[in-house]
Amino acid sequence: MHTGVTSLAKLSDMAEMYPFAGYEPFFSVIALVFFVAFIAKQISMDKQLHEELLDHSSEAVPTPAE
C-alpha cells in the first residue's frame, strides 16, 4: 500500500492523518467527567452497602461475594 508520501520535508503542510483531529481536549473533558461520575457512584454504592451492613450487624448478612 502506497501513501503517496515521498519526503517528510513538508511534514507541517500535511493534513491530519486521523478523524476528529483537534477534538482531543473535548474528549479528555468527557473522559474526566465520566471518571469522576463513576468514582462518585462507586463511593455512594460502597457507603450504602457499609451502612446496610452496620444496620444489620446482629443478623447474618451475606457478603457481596456470596
C-alpha positions in Angstrom: 0.0 0.0 0.0 1.4 3.4 -1.0 0.6 6.5 0.9 1.9 8.9 -1.7 4.4 10.5 0.8 7.9 10.5 -0.7 9.5 13.1 1.6 9.0 14.4 5.1 10.4 17.8 4.2 6.9 19.4 4.2 5.5 17.5 7.1 3.8 20.6 8.6 1.8 21.1 5.4 0.2 17.7 5.6 -3.3 17.3 6.8 -4.4 15.3 9.8 -4.0 11.5 9.5 -7.0 10.6 11.7 -10.6 11.6 12.1 -11.7 14.1 14.8 -8.3 15.8 14.9 -8.4 18.8 17.2 -11.1 17.3 19.5 -8.7 15.8 21.9 -9.3 18.4 24.7 -13.1 17.9 24.3 -12.8 14.1 24.5 -10.4 14.5 27.5 -13.0 16.5 29.4 -15.7 13.9 28.6 -13.4 11.2 29.9 -12.7 13.2 33.1 -16.4 13.8 33.7 -17.2 10.1 33.2 -14.4 9.1 35.5 -15.5 11.5 38.3 -19.1 10.4 37.9 -18.1 6.7 38.0 -16.0 7.1 41.1 -18.7 9.1 42.9 -21.2 6.4 42.1 -18.9 3.7 43.4 -18.3 5.6 46.6 -22.0 6.1 47.1 -22.7 2.4 46.5 -19.9 1.4 48.9 -21.3 3.8 51.5 -24.8 2.4 51.1 -23.5 -1.2 51.5 -21.5 -0.2 54.5 -24.5 1.4 56.2 -26.6 -1.7 55.4 -24.0 -3.9 57.0 -23.9 -1.7 60.1 -27.7 -1.7 60.4 -27.9 -5.5 60.3 -24.8 -6.2 62.4 -26.7 -8.6 64.7 -28.1 -10.6 61.8 -26.3 -12.7 59.4 -25.8 -10.6 56.3 -24.3 -12.3 53.2 -21.2 -10.7 51.9 -21.2 -9.3 48.4 -19.0 -12.2 47.2 -21.7 -14.8 48.2 
